[in-house]
């Protein structure tokens, strides 16, 4: 599968929308839904397909042959290309189908509430080859598409996404990337192989016997400059390739673990060197003419590699690095028959990576008539069990992605020359079910002024979390859909933290007297008289500031009493700390803990493993010297290519060390996680989680799907104003994006999206606020 992973972008387009699954189920019932149930078989490394045991796993099959999906308007009998991506940025995936030398040659399917609508991309008859990829080439916030020509042409093209101005009959603008050298360009990927923060295009040029790279130029509408990565001309070690074949297969993965992605393909992997050259390491010279993909099939060490012949009959193998050599293992007890669809994904959502593979049927009914669509379920130990999804269908460049927006992975299948034009889709009946239809949303109430924080806390002592925001609290009726009573707070204008400061077993409040986001550094704490009905206010000394953006209650000096730590939006104020006396009604002591601040959120944890609690500012952290009066040393973890805002300090990859999650304010926004090294005073390794977001102004982290790792909730402040879940599926090396709320109500999120079990049903719900509205929002998790 060309660009089978596209790791940091792939999940960006795996998304969901409110009510989609319900509409799909009702609609499919009307057209006669086929439900497929298949067997689970095999054990250990080699997966047998004989005598399967039953697995309770159902798939819904849709096909153009029955009218479930509109037939492609492409007229060619060779369907060469397929991609899954969110073209219109509506929060749910679309897909692309391309054909060779027939007009129109390229179309896309826009997801609608009841199915799909076909849109034109290119009305010409281009010799589109197998492969294709996508990226935001012109930096306008939407994904553009790349395809290469087959043996008939030396051209590679990109198409400019016209979003939001879509017309079903209007072609996209097409531009040349390459029109020199030899023909045939089977497979393309985008990968940041040099670690400069922007991806390069990498593709094979088979008839020129080259692998080429192209930096995206400042003006991408002109032909791009090409760089040779590899040539196999006159290389005697490359054997068994016919002139019309050549090396193929491409994927991206950090093979050597240096934090920079490498290139996989042609039975080899390629690493960019500091002098601009590429080093090459052979994995299996016999898999040059093969599909290739990589992933952490066994956690730890180098990622594993899977390769199998896409246009021949040959072994399907997975390869592991022993420390000195690559060792291959057969995956099936037979050869794969034209296995032109290949990927590594966690298709059943159990936290273990699986292998997806599909076989081709060709022109005649006798050419592999019983071609199979398989999933090899992994256990993270190198063992696989085979699930047969379908048989007797043709699979060429078939893709895996969330096509119905329910948060799990579906299959887009198309043949090459068998029974074309044709498209088949298998919708997975399983999944985490944390997509939009799993959430109930409501407005709890409205404040007169802008709110800076939203804080869940049980103020009336009934064990149910209430919600505090601005100068009011909203009393939980013990059922989310009940009537929430809004109660005003005296003196306090902006709540920042909730804590039992006086030790009387009820929750008190701390914040400023400010109204909205107006500058106000007057600090105050409110003593709860027991049920939240009455409060006593106490002024607290301040060192000045504008409005708070970070606030924590934490015991930094290990004296068994918490301090309040503050970060003002004016970063020149530094970080302030308030020491609370045994009798909190007496004056509190305030000092500047550090002159360094990034003016945003604070998080706390033992970053350096010395037994005390350090502070994360975003892209910097402060090392605790063991006291409040010592020097808090500043360390930089990395860069977000902008101004960092919300952040989290959590173990993303499950190695026991605290990692950082953060993103910037500038648009379009990227979200990153930074892996902490053995010495956290050194630079941390940055990994991309998502791109093209509407600001990282609201974020929280927790295990949302119960699989034991940390997921991320993010609310957009700008652009789509969506509420998103990023599901961690590969110890931080891959993520699935799920849309919890599409932003259709145009209610943004700012310093919101805080997780809390609001109804005490054992799962996490979300409370949120925004900058451009004065509503307090609740999103209740309905998953049972």
DALIN-V77338 format. One record per residue. N is the residue number from 0. SS is DSSP state (H for helix, E for strand, C for the rest). Layout:
N;SS  N;SS
This chain:
0;C  1;C  2;C  3;C  4;C  5;C  6;H  7;H  8;H  9;H  10;H  11;H  12;H  13;C  14;C  15;C  16;C  17;C  18;C  19;H  20;H  21;H  22;H  23;H  24;H  25;H  26;H  27;H  28;H  29;H  30;H  31;C  32;C  33;E  34;E  35;E  36;E  37;E  38;E  39;E  40;E  41;C  42;C  43;C  44;C  45;C  46;E  47;C  48;C  49;C  50;C  51;C  52;E  53;E  54;E  55;E  56;E  57;E  58;E  59;E  60;E  61;E  62;E  63;H  64;H  65;H  66;C  67;C  68;C  69;C  70;C  71;C  72;C  73;C  74;C  75;C  76;C  77;C  78;E  79;E  80;E  81;E  82;E  83;E  84;E  85;C  86;C  87;C  88;C  89;C  90;C  91;C  92;C  93;E  94;E  95;E  96;E  97;E  98;E  99;E  100;C  101;C  102;C  103;C  104;C  105;E  106;E  107;E  108;E  109;E  110;E  111;E  112;C  113;C  114;E  115;E  116;E  117;E  118;E  119;E  120;E  121;E  122;C  123;C  124;C  125;C  126;E  127;E  128;C  129;C  130;E  131;C  132;E  133;E  134;E  135;C  136;C  137;C  138;C  139;C  140;C  141;C  142;C  143;E  144;E  145;E  146;E  147;E  148;E  149;C  150;C  151;C  152;C  153;C  154;C  155;E  156;E  157;E  158;E  159;E  160;C  161;C  162;C  163;C  164;C  165;C  166;C  167;C  168;C  169;C  170;C  171;C  172;E  173;E  174;E  175;E  176;E  177;E  178;C  179;C  180;C  181;C  182;C  183;C  184;C  185;C  186;C  187;E  188;E  189;E  190;E  191;C  192;C  193;C  194;C  195;C  196;C  197;C  198;C  199;E  200;E  201;E  202;E  203;E  204;E  205;H  206;H  207;H  208;C  209;E  210;E  211;E  212;E  213;E  214;C  215;C  216;C  217;C  218;C  219;C  220;C  221;C  222;C  223;C  224;C  225;E  226;E  227;E  228;E  229;E  230;E  231;C  232;C  233;C  234;C  235;C  236;C  237;C  238;C  239;C  240;C  241;C  242;C  243;C  244;C  245;C  246;C  247;E  248;C  249;C  250;E  251;E  252;E  253;C  254;C  255;C  256;C  257;C  258;C  259;C  260;C  261;E  262;E  263;E  264;E  265;C  266;C  267;E  268;E  269;E  270;E  271;E  272;C  273;C  274;C  275;C  276;C  277;E  278;E  279;E  280;E  281;E  282;C  283;C  284;H  285;H  286;H  287;C  288;E  289;C  290;E  291;E  292;E  293;E  294;E  295;C  296;C  297;C  298;C  299;C  300;C  301;C  302;C  303;E  304;E  305;E  306;E  307;E  308;C  309;C  310;C  311;C  312;E  313;E  314;C  315;C  316;E  317;E  318;E  319;E  320;E  321;C  322;C  323;C  324;C  325;E  326;E  327;E  328;E  329;E  330;C  331;E  332;C  333;C  334;C  335;E  336;E  337;C  338;C  339;C  340;E  341;E  342;E  343;E  344;E  345;C  346;C  347;C  348;C  349;C  350;C  351;C  352;C  353;E  354;E  355;E  356;E  357;E  358;C  359;C  360;C  361;C  362;C  363;C  364;C  365;C  366;C  367;C  368;C  369;C  370;C  371;E  372;E  373;E  374;E  375;E  376;E  377;E  378;C  379;C  380;C  381;C  382;C  383;E  384;E  385;E  386;E  387;E  388;E  389;E  390;E  391;C  392;C  393;C  394;C  395;C  396;C  397;C  398;E  399;E  400;E  401;C  402;C  403;C  404;C  405;C  406;C  407;C  408;C  409;E  410;E  411;E  412;E  413;C  414;C  415;C  416;C  417;C  418;C  419;C  420;C  421;C  422;C  423;E  424;E  425;E  426;E  427;E  428;C  429;C  430;C  431;C  432;C  433;C  434;C  435;H  436;H  437;H  438;E  439;E  440;E  441;E  442;E  443;E  444;E  445;E  446;C  447;C  448;C  449;C  450;C  451;C  452;C  453;E  454;E  455;E  456;E  457;C  458;C  459;C  460;C  461;C  462;C  463;C  464;C  465;E  466;E  467;E  468;E  469;C  470;C  471;E  472;E  473;E  474;E  475;C  476;C  477;C  478;C  479;C  480;C  481;C  482;C  483;C  484;E  485;E  486;E  487;E  488;C  489;C  490;C  491;C  492;C  493;E  494;E  495;E  496;E  497;E  498;E  499;C  500;C  501;C  502;C  503;C  504;C  505;C  506;C  507;E  508;E  509;E  510;E  511;E  512;C  513;C  514;C  515;C  516;C  517;C  518;C  519;C  520;C  521;C  522;E  523;E  524;E  525;E  526;E  527;E  528;C  529;C  530;C  531;C  532;C  533;C  534;E  535;E  536;E  537;E  538;E  539;E  540;C  541;C  542;C  543;C  544;C  545;C  546;C  547;E  548;E  549;E  550;E  551;E  552;E  553;E  554;C  555;C  556;C  557;C  558;C  559;C  560;C  561;C  562;E  563;E  564;E  565;E  566;E  567;E  568;C  569;C  570;H  571;H  572;H  573;C  574;E  575;E  576;E  577;E  578;E  579;C  580;C  581;C  582;C  583;C  584;C  585;C  586;C  587;C  588;E  589;E  590;E  591;E  592;E  593;E  594;C  595;C  596;C  597;C  598;C  599;C  600;C  601;C  602;E  603;E  604;E  605;C  606;C  607;C  608;C  609;C  610;C  611;C  612;C  613;E  614;E  615;E  616;C  617;C  618;C  619;E  620;E  621;E  622;E  623;C  624;C  625;C  626;C  627;C  628;C  629;C  630;C  631;C  632;E  633;E  634;E  635;E  636;C  637;C  638;C  639;C  640;C  641;C  642;C  643;E  644;E  645;E  646;E  647;E  648;E  649;E  650;C  651;C  652;C  653;C  654;C  655;C  656;C  657;C  658;E  659;E  660;E  661;E  662;E  663;E  664;C  665;C  666;C  667;C  668;E  669;E  670;E  671;E  672;E  673;E  674;E  675;C  676;C  677;C  678;C  679;C  680;C  681;C  682;C  683;C  684;E  685;E  686;E  687;E  688;E  689;E  690;E  691;E  692;E  693;C  694;C  695;C  696;C  697;E  698;E  699;E  700;E  701;E  702;C  703;C  704;C  705;C  706;C  707;C  708;C  709;C  710;E  711;E  712;E  713;E  714;E  715;C  716;C  717;C  718;C  719;C  720;C  721;C  722;E  723;E  724;E  725;E  726;E  727;E  728;C  729;C  730;C  731;C  732;C  733;C  734;E  735;E  736;E  737;E  738;E  739;E  740;E  741;C  742;C  743;C  744;C  745;C  746;C  747;C  748;C  749;C  750;C  751;C  752;C  753;E  754;E  755;E  756;C  757;C  758;C  759;C  760;C  761;C  762;C  763;C  764;E  765;E  766;E  767;E  768;C  769;C  770;C  771;C  772;C  773;C  774;E  775;E  776;E  777;E  778;E  779;E  780;E  781;C  782;C  783;C
